[in-house]
Amino acid sequence: MKQRVMHAGMAGAGIVGAALLAGWASRDPALQSAAAFLKMLVAFSLGKIPWWGDRRMPLAVVKLALSEVTSPMTDTAEQVATKLLSGFGHGELQGKVAIVTGASSGIGMETARVLMLHGCHVVLAVRSISKGEGVLASLKAELGTQAGQGTVMQLDTADMDTIKAFAAKFIDLKLPLHYLVLNAGVMALPTEQTSKHGHELQFQTNHLGHYLLLRLLERPLLDSGSVANPSRLVVVSSGVHTMWFNMGSGLPLERLSDQVPPKRPYHPWALYALSKALNVMTAKAAQSRWAQSGTAVAVALHPGVIKTNLLSGNELEGVFMGWTYPLKKSVSQGASTSIYACLAPDVP
């Protein structure tokens, strides 16, 4: 009864607050954010968002939000690269080769752009060849002839066949591999979907596909680096990785490895968080494997809350991305962490 009263009070306060803000929200981004947050509270209290039923979830989101406020990184990817490469000209990365998955939009495209700007040959690993070629054409037009080469190759991390074909084709090119940036992903799909291989789609796209790609390209990555200048594996994870717990499922707590493949009832955020936790473990395991040779290093990163299309078309877009408006970084700011992980001498 006490819980019902609390939820009713939250709903009432949220409805009143949202009504008061409605007249101004369309003009003021800060009020838009406040209205979206109240909308989220109302939806939670009325049971419209059942995956918020575990009280640990909102606490985890608040903790993540506080981390964004207390440790902001406002430099753009280009500014970070310029500082690290100690020059303003082009060509500091000539002779280097990078693969960036999901390079046709968002922080993947910006990561590719900045690496090319400094002379790196970047392989844009994308699902759609036509979209990737359009992106590459625009990058070449913007960056000019002094930029590094770009190559578009098809890769869908939800499809094991395209991953194997991509790896075989890349190896046939006989190129070195200095930076492998595992960036592609999907986020909090509202309903359960499976890949053609029968795996839950977030698990397949965010973790399993990238893990297979890494193992297929591990040898060229190790062979291209040195102890003095190791190659880099950069895995784009998320601060959400800490939220992979049970979320009110009533199941006993288990080890992360017990959820490979996922066995719990479908839950949009739990599966996304699980895939991001597995990203972290992929980097950690690779770093452990490579410790003796020292010719490659592996890092996982949280890019921040970014203004991208990752939740485009998702019913959670207005709720989640709306209330986080003040915390959002631009795409260029979001890609700065990937660029830092690629280029900083003190990583890891």
Stockholm file with secondary structure:
# STOCKHOLM 1.0

chainA/1-348         MKQRVMHAGMAGAGIVGAALLAGWASRDPALQSAAAFLKMLVAFSLGKIPWWGDRRMPLAVVKLALSEVTSPMTDTAEQVATKLLSGFGHGELQGKVAIVTGASSGIGMETARVLMLHGCHVVLAVRSISKGEGVLASLKAELGTQAGQGTVMQLDTADMDTIKAFAAKFIDLKLPLHYLVLNAGVMALPTEQTSKHGHELQFQTNHLGHYLLLRLLERPLLDSGSVANPSRLVVVSSGVHTMWFNMGSGLPLERLSDQVPPKRPYHPWALYALSKALNVMTAKAAQSRWAQSGTAVAVALHPGVIKTNLLSGNELEGVFMGWTYPLKKSVSQGASTSIYACLAPDVP
#=GR chainA/1-348 SS CHHHHHHHHHHHHHHHHHHHHHHHHTTCHHHHHHHHHHHHHHHHHTTSSGGGCSTHHHHHHHHHHHHHHHSCCCCCHHHHHHHHHTCSSSCTTTTCEEEEETTTSHHHHHHHHHHHHTTCEEEEEESCHHHHHHHHHHHHHHHCTTSCCEEEEECCTTCHHHHHHHHHHHHHTTCCCCEEEECCCCCCCSSCCBCTTSSBHHIIIIIIHHHHHHHHHHHHHHHHCCSSSCEEEEEECCGGGGGCSCTTCCCCCCCGGGGSSCCSCCCHHHHHHHHHHHHHHHHHHHHHHHTTTCSEEEEEECCCSBCSSTTTTCTTIIIIIHHTGGGCBCHHHHHHHHHHHHHCTTCC
#=GC SS_cons         CHHHHHHHHHHHHHHHHHHHHHHHHTTCHHHHHHHHHHHHHHHHHTTSSGGGCSTHHHHHHHHHHHHHHHSCCCCCHHHHHHHHHTCSSSCTTTTCEEEEETTTSHHHHHHHHHHHHTTCEEEEEESCHHHHHHHHHHHHHHHCTTSCCEEEEECCTTCHHHHHHHHHHHHHTTCCCCEEEECCCCCCCSSCCBCTTSSBHHIIIIIIHHHHHHHHHHHHHHHHCCSSSCEEEEEECCGGGGGCSCTTCCCCCCCGGGGSSCCSCCCHHHHHHHHHHHHHHHHHHHHHHHTTTCSEEEEEECCCSBCSSTTTTCTTIIIIIHHTGGGCBCHHHHHHHHHHHHHCTTCC
//
